[in-house]
Amino acid sequence: MLDPVVVLGATAGADQVAETLLGWDADVRRRAEDLDAIGSVVVVLDELSAPGDLSEPSLALASTLRRLRPGGRIVTISRPATGGDQDGATEAARGAVEGLVRSLGHEVRRGATANGILAADGVPLDAPGVVGALRFLLSARSAFIDGQLLTVASVDGALPEDWERPLADRTALVTGAARGIGAAIARTLAADGARVVLLDVPAAGTDLARLANELRAVPLQLDVTAPDAGERLVAFCREQGLVLDIVVHNAGITRDKLLANMTGDRWDPVMAVNLSSQIAIDDALLAAGQDVGGDGGGDGGADSDGGGVLGSAPRFVSLASTSGIAGNRGQTNYAASKAGVITFMPALARRLEGVGGTANAVAPGFIETEMTARIPALRREVARRVNSLQQGGRPEDVAEAVAFLASPPAGGVRGETLRVCGQNLVGR
């Protein structure tokens, strides 16, 4: 994070946040008046009860913006609107924060970003999920995330012993891992301490082997759309003695065409790879159960065919897309598959809650990859410009978001879709 960090707010929660930042050896200030340059601003809005309560902190934030350094970070911490459980004035005040954050994301310049954390009622602001999300959003790891709000639903999760290697002693599966975003995810998880299992189709075997050698990872050539892909994955894990703590569904394809010209050979493979394969593999992993003797002991869910292949509190992360949120011309099949991923996450998260697990999605916008490099130059430049940061993202930006959602502190984040799109001007 960039210092100094200004913490705005007069609540006990603001004091907790300031203490957390001081524990990271940050230069924390509670007033901004005497500062010529400001690195980051955290605005704590956890006790809003009426729309008027937003005036003073918003204007205090306004006074800091012209002094925000290039690449600066603004993070709000507030409570989510509950759909009517609170009185109307409280609901309105909480909902107003969303408009503030999303609009501010469009206004800040020079690589700065504005994002928000929504801590559910009863979740203290020093809970692992809040602390982990704050550290992530204040860091360079969140460079292509702007105008987004992330809900922390519970106190679940744990702070890592080493923030530089938060995935130490964990095993992660990445599908579609041989190149592009998948390879970036694998490299990032490995750098964060995870042992990585790399899965891709046999046709990508050369690239898969090369990456496996680089990362000292375990390669697996498998077509995720095969009818027995889930069972074969489970069998492979048992043969290799692997217990998966993290499952990243990255495998995906496009077969673009206007719907009027769409055919089954374009529609069906996209749905099969991007969505149906995820559901089938997750079903197989959950049916195999958790490792009874693994870390944390599991819940005794292993079946009679052998030990479970999931660790305690497993993290599932799926790759969605902003096309699944806003749609995209010529991508009805792709957008449908990615919208399905997004809506599948809360259902999977509820299923995993009983075993202490989580399920979340990452929705990239325009990312500079080999695939997007084939887009005509003019369309590619337009795609770069239709977000608040006025640039394309990198595979590493997506990978960092995946790594955060796979990390121990993110145990309280469930069923969310985190957009990594520089605040694309379409959708939310």
C-alpha positions in Angstrom: 0.0 0.0 0.0 1.0 3.6 -0.5 1.8 5.6 2.7 0.5 7.7 4.3 -2.8 6.0 4.9 -5.6 8.3 6.1 -8.4 6.6 8.1 -11.6 8.7 8.1 -14.4 7.9 10.6 -15.1 8.4 14.3 -16.5 5.0 15.2 -15.0 2.1 17.2 -14.7 0.3 13.9 -12.5 3.1 12.6 -10.2 2.7 15.6 -10.1 -1.1 14.9 -9.1 -0.4 11.2 -6.4 2.1 12.3 -5.0 -0.5 14.7 -4.9 -3.1 12.0 -3.0 -0.8 9.7 -0.5 0.2 12.4 0.1 -3.6 12.8 1.3 -3.6 9.2 3.8 -0.7 10.0 1.8 1.7 7.9 2.0 5.4 8.4 -1.5 5.9 9.6 -3.1 9.4 10.0 -6.6 10.2 11.3 -6.5 13.7 9.7 -5.4 14.7 6.3 -5.2 18.5 6.6 -1.4 18.7 7.0 -0.5 16.2 4.3 0.8 17.3 0.9 0.5 13.8 -0.6 -1.7 10.9 0.4 -1.1 7.3 -0.5 -4.4 5.6 0.5 -7.7 6.6 2.2 -9.9 4.2 4.2 -13.3 5.6 5.0 -15.1 3.7 7.8 -18.9 4.0 7.5 -20.0 1.1 9.6 -22.6 2.9 11.8 -24.7 4.8 9.2 -28.3 5.2 10.3 -29.6 7.9 7.9 -28.6 9.4 4.6 -27.4 12.6 6.3 -24.7 10.6 8.1 -22.9 10.2 4.8 -22.3 13.9 4.3 -19.4 14.6 6.7 -17.2 11.6 5.8 -17.9 12.0 2.1 -16.8 15.7 2.1 -13.8 14.8 4.3 -12.9 12.2 1.6 -13.4 14.9 -1.1 -10.8 17.1 0.5 -8.2 14.3 0.1 -8.7 13.5 -3.6 -6.5 16.2 -5.2 -3.6 15.0 -3.0 -3.9 11.3 -3.8 -0.7 9.9 -5.3 -0.7 8.1 -8.6 -1.8 4.5 -8.1 -3.5 5.6 -4.8 -6.2 3.5 -3.1 -9.5 4.5 -1.6 -11.4 1.8 0.3 -14.7 2.2 2.1 -15.8 -0.2 4.8 -19.6 -0.2 5.5 -22.5 -2.5 6.2 -24.6 -4.0 3.4 -28.2 -3.2 2.8 -30.2 -6.2 4.0 -33.3 -6.0 1.8 -35.6 -4.5 4.3 -34.4 -6.0 7.6 -33.3 -2.6 8.8 -35.4 0.5 9.0 -35.8 2.5 5.7 -33.4 5.3 6.6 -30.7 2.9 7.5 -31.2 0.8 4.4 -31.1 4.0 2.2 -27.9 5.2 3.9 -26.2 1.8 3.4 -27.3 1.6 -0.2 -26.0 5.1 -0.9 -22.5 3.9 -0.3 -22.6 1.8 -3.4 -23.4 4.8 -5.6 -20.6 6.7 -3.9 -18.0 4.0 -4.5 -19.0 3.3 -8.1 -19.1 6.9 -9.1 -15.8 7.7 -7.3 -14.2 4.8 -9.2 -15.0 6.7 -12.4 -13.6 10.0 -11.1 -10.2 9.1 -9.7 -7.3 9.3 -12.1 -3.6 8.4 -12.6 -4.1 4.7 -11.8 -5.9 5.3 -8.5 -8.9 3.1 -7.6 -11.9 3.2 -5.3 -13.5 0.0 -3.9 -15.6 -1.0 -0.9 -15.9 -3.7 1.7 -19.4 -4.6 3.0 -19.1 -6.3 6.4 -22.3 -8.0 7.3 -24.0 -7.1 10.6 -22.2 -8.8 13.4 -18.9 -9.1 11.6 -16.3 -7.0 13.4 -14.0 -4.9 11.3 -11.0 -6.9 12.5 -12.5 -10.2 11.3 -10.2 -12.1 8.9 -12.3 -11.5 5.8 -12.4 -7.7 6.4 -8.7 -7.6 7.2 -7.8 -9.7 4.2 -10.0 -7.8 1.8 -8.6 -4.5 3.1 -5.0 -5.6 2.6 -5.8 -6.9 -0.9 -7.6 -3.8 -2.0 -4.9 -1.5 -0.6 -2.2 -3.4 -2.4 -0.8 -3.4 -6.0 -2.4 -6.8 -6.4 -5.8 -5.1 -6.9 -4.5 -2.8 -9.7 -7.3 -3.6 -12.2 -10.2 -3.7 -9.7 -12.1 -0.5 -9.5 -15.6 0.6 -8.4 -16.3 -2.8 -6.8 -17.9 -3.8 -3.5 -17.0 -7.1 -1.9 -19.3 -8.6 0.9 -17.8 -10.3 3.9 -20.7 -12.4 5.2 -19.1 -14.1 8.3 -16.2 -14.2 10.7 -14.9 -17.4 9.1 -11.4 -17.5 7.8 -7.9 -17.1 9.4 -5.1 -14.7 9.0 -2.0 -16.3 7.5 1.2 -16.6 9.4 3.1 -15.1 6.5 1.3 -12.6 4.3 3.9 -13.2 1.5 3.1 -16.9 1.4 -0.5 -17.1 2.4 -1.1 -20.4 0.6 1.8 -22.3 2.2 1.0 -26.0 2.8 -2.1 -25.9 0.5 -2.6 -27.8 -2.8 -4.4 -26.1 -5.7 -5.9 -27.5 -8.9 -6.0 -25.1 -11.9 -7.9 -26.2 -15.0 -7.0 -24.8 -18.4 -3.6 -24.1 -16.9 -1.2 -24.5 -19.8 -1.2 -21.0 -21.0 -2.7 -17.5 -20.7 -4.7 -16.6 -17.7 -4.5 -20.2 -16.4 -0.7 -20.2 -16.4 -0.7 -16.8 -14.7 -3.0 -18.2 -12.0 -0.8 -21.2 -11.5 2.3 -19.1 -11.2 0.7 -16.7 -8.7 -0.7 -19.6 -6.5 2.8 -21.2 -6.6 4.5 -17.9 -5.6 2.0 -17.6 -2.7 3.2 -21.0 -1.5 0.8 -23.5 -2.9 1.6 -26.8 -4.5 -0.1 -26.7 -7.9 -1.8 -29.4 -9.9 -2.0 -28.3 -13.6 -4.9 -29.7 -15.7 -5.4 -29.1 -19.4 -6.3 -31.0 -22.6 -3.9 -33.5 -24.1 -3.3 -31.2 -27.1 -1.7 -28.7 -24.7 0.6 -31.3 -23.3 3.9 -29.7 -24.3 3.0 -26.3 -22.7 1.6 -28.1 -19.7 4.8 -30.1 -19.2 7.0 -27.0 -19.6 5.0 -25.1 -16.9 5.0 -28.1 -14.6 8.8 -28.2 -14.8 9.0 -24.5 -14.1 6.7 -24.6 -11.1 7.6 -28.1 -9.9 3.9 -28.8 -10.3 1.9 -31.9 -11.0 0.6 -32.1 -14.6 -2.6 -33.9 -15.6 -3.8 -34.2 -19.2 -7.6 -34.4 -19.2 -10.5 -33.1 -21.2 -12.9 -31.6 -18.6 -15.9 -32.3 -20.9 -15.3 -36.1 -20.9 -18.2 -37.9 -19.3 -15.9 -39.4 -16.7 -13.7 -36.4 -16.2 -14.7 -36.0 -12.5 -14.1 -39.6 -11.7 -10.8 -39.7 -13.5 -9.7 -36.5 -11.6 -10.7 -38.1 -8.3 -8.8 -41.3 -9.2 -5.7 -39.3 -10.1 -5.7 -37.5 -6.8 -6.0 -40.7 -4.9 -3.2 -42.3 -6.9 -0.9 -39.3 -6.3 -1.9 -38.8 -2.7 -3.3 -35.4 -3.4 -5.8 -33.6 -1.2 -7.1 -30.4 -2.9 -7.5 -27.3 -0.7 -8.2 -25.0 -3.7 -10.0 -25.7 -7.0 -9.8 -23.1 -9.7 -12.0 -23.6 -12.7 -10.3 -21.6 -15.5 -10.9 -23.8 -18.5 -12.9 -21.9 -21.1 -13.5 -21.4 -24.8 -15.3 -19.0 -27.2 -17.1 -19.8 -30.4 -18.5 -16.3 -31.2 -21.4 -15.8 -33.6 -24.5 -13.7 -33.7 -27.4 -15.8 -32.4 -29.1 -15.6 -35.8 -26.2 -17.5 -37.2 -25.6 -19.8 -34.2 -25.3 -23.5 -34.6 -25.1 -26.4 -32.2 -21.4 -27.0 -33.0 -20.7 -23.5 -31.6 -23.2 -23.4 -28.8 -22.8 -26.8 -27.2 -19.0 -26.9 -26.7 -19.0 -23.5 -25.0 -21.7 -24.5 -22.5 -19.9 -27.8 -22.0 -16.5 -26.4 -21.3 -17.4 -23.2 -19.5 -20.2 -24.3 -17.3 -21.3 -28.0 -17.4 -17.8 -29.3 -16.8 -17.5 -27.2 -13.6 -20.7 -28.6 -12.2 -19.8 -32.2 -13.0 -16.3 -31.9 -11.6 -17.5 -30.2 -8.4 -20.1 -32.9 -8.0 -17.4 -35.6 -8.3 -15.1 -33.9 -5.8 -17.8 -33.4 -3.3 -19.1 -36.9 -3.7 -15.5 -38.2 -3.0 -15.6 -36.3 0.3 -13.0 -34.7 2.5 -9.8 -36.4 3.7 -10.6 -37.7 7.1 -6.9 -37.6 8.1 -6.2 -34.3 6.3 -5.6 -30.8 7.7 -8.3 -30.0 10.0 -9.7 -33.5 9.9 -12.5 -33.0 7.5 -16.0 -34.2 8.4 -15.7 -37.8 7.6 -17.1 -37.5 4.1 -14.8 -39.9 2.4 -16.5 -42.7 0.4 -15.9 -46.4 0.3 -13.8 -46.3 -2.8 -10.9 -44.5 -1.0 -9.9 -41.4 0.9 -11.5 -38.1 0.3 -9.8 -35.7 -2.1 -10.8 -32.3 -0.6 -9.1 -30.7 2.3 -10.8 -29.0 5.2 -12.5 -25.7 4.3 -11.9 -26.0 0.5 -11.9 -22.9 -1.7 -13.6 -23.1 -5.1 -13.0 -20.2 -7.5 -14.5 -20.1 -11.0 -13.6 -17.8 -13.9 -16.7 -15.9 -15.1 -16.6 -12.8 -17.4 -18.1 -9.3 -17.6 -19.9 -10.7 -20.7 -21.9 -12.8 -18.3 -23.0 -9.6 -16.4 -23.6 -7.2 -19.3 -23.8 -9.4 -22.3 -21.8 -8.9 -25.5 -22.7 -8.8 -29.2 -21.9 -12.0 -30.9 -21.4 -13.9 -27.6 -24.8 -15.2 -26.6 -23.3 -18.7 -26.0 -20.3 -17.4 -24.1 -22.3 -14.8 -22.1 -24.9 -17.5 -21.2 -22.2 -19.8 -19.9 -20.5 -17.2 -17.8 -23.8 -15.9 -16.4 -24.5 -19.5 -15.4 -21.1 -19.6 -13.6 -22.0 -16.4 -11.7 -25.4 -17.7 -10.6 -24.0 -21.2 -9.8 -21.6 -19.7 -7.2 -24.1 -18.9 -4.4 -25.7 -22.4 -4.8 -22.3 -24.0 -4.6 -21.3 -21.8 -1.6 -24.4 -23.0 0.3 -23.5 -26.6 -0.4 -19.9 -26.0 0.7 -20.9 -24.1 3.9 -21.5 -27.4 5.7 -17.9 -28.4 5.2 -16.4 -25.0 5.9 -15.7 -24.3 2.2 -16.3 -21.3 0.0 -17.2 -20.7 -3.7 -16.7 -17.4 -5.5 -16.1 -16.2 -9.0 -13.8 -13.7 -10.7 -15.2 -11.9 -13.8 -12.4 -10.4 -16.0 -13.0 -7.6 -18.4 -10.6 -6.9 -21.3 -7.4 -8.8 -20.5 -4.3 -8.6 -22.7 -3.8 -12.3 -23.8 -2.9 -14.2 -27.0 -6.6 -14.6 -27.6 -7.5 -10.9 -27.4 -4.4 -10.0 -29.4 -6.2 -11.6 -32.4 -9.0 -9.0 -32.1 -8.8 -6.3 -34.9 -6.7 -3.4 -33.7 -9.5 -0.8 -33.6 -11.8 -3.0 -31.6 -9.0 -3.9 -29.3 -8.2 -0.3 -28.6 -11.9 0.5 -27.9 -12.1 -2.4 -25.5 -9.1 -0.9 -23.6 -10.8 2.4 -23.3 -14.3 1.4 -22.1 -13.3 1.2 -18.4 -12.3 3.8 -15.8 -8.6 2.9 -15.9 -8.5 3.4 -19.7 -6.3 0.3 -20.3 -6.5 -3.4 -20.6 -5.7 -5.7 -17.7 -3.0 -8.4 -17.4 -3.5 -12.1 -16.7 -1.7 -11.5 -13.5 -4.5 -9.1 -12.4 -7.0 -11.9 -12.7 -4.6 -14.3 -11.0 -4.2 -12.0 -8.0 -7.9 -11.9 -7.5 -8.2 -15.6 -7.7 -5.3 -16.0 -5.1 -7.1 -13.7 -2.7 -10.4 -15.6 -2.9 -8.4 -18.8 -2.4 -6.6 -17.5 0.6 -7.3 -18.3 4.3 -8.7 -14.8 5.2 -11.4 -15.1 2.5 -13.3 -17.7 4.4 -16.1 -15.2 5.1 -16.5 -14.3 1.4 -19.1 -16.6 -0.2 -21.0 -16.7 -3.4 -19.5 -13.4 -4.6 -18.4 -12.4 -8.1 -15.4 -10.0 -8.1 -15.0 -8.1 -11.3 -11.5 -7.5 -12.5 -12.2 -5.1 -15.3 -11.0 -1.6 -14.4 -14.6 -0.7 -13.8 -16.0 -1.5 -17.3 -18.6 1.0 -18.4 -21.2 -1.7 -19.1 -22.8 -3.7 -16.4 -22.3 -3.1 -12.7 
